[in-house]
């Protein structure tokens, strides 16, 4: 904790911004802290293009950044596949490890 994993992951994602949209998958309790981190560390990202998914019925098709919990990801998997995210960040539930992936 406190080692800058979030900042590093966002830095990598920002470097590959041309591959966006960006998907961030994290525990439910971490969705809003990730949204705050995007606004703080990536101020060039339009806040209206960042969507925190709270229900399976949320609309995020026009979003540049989608933040979703592991539980909701299961419910929305077909829609997520259709969105064709170019970059993803997966936050571990147990160790707070962050993995950034670019396709």
WOKAQUI-V689713 format. One record per helix or strand of 3 or more residues. SS is the DSSP state (alpha for helix, beta for strand). FROM is the first residue (numbers start at 1). TO is the last residue. If there is no record, write none. Layout:
ss=SS from=FROM to=TO
ss=SS from=FROM to=TO
This chain:
ss=alpha from=5 to=15
ss=alpha from=17 to=19
ss=beta from=22 to=26
ss=alpha from=28 to=41
ss=alpha from=47 to=49
ss=beta from=50 to=52
ss=beta from=65 to=69
ss=alpha from=70 to=75
ss=alpha from=77 to=83
ss=beta from=87 to=91
ss=beta from=98 to=102
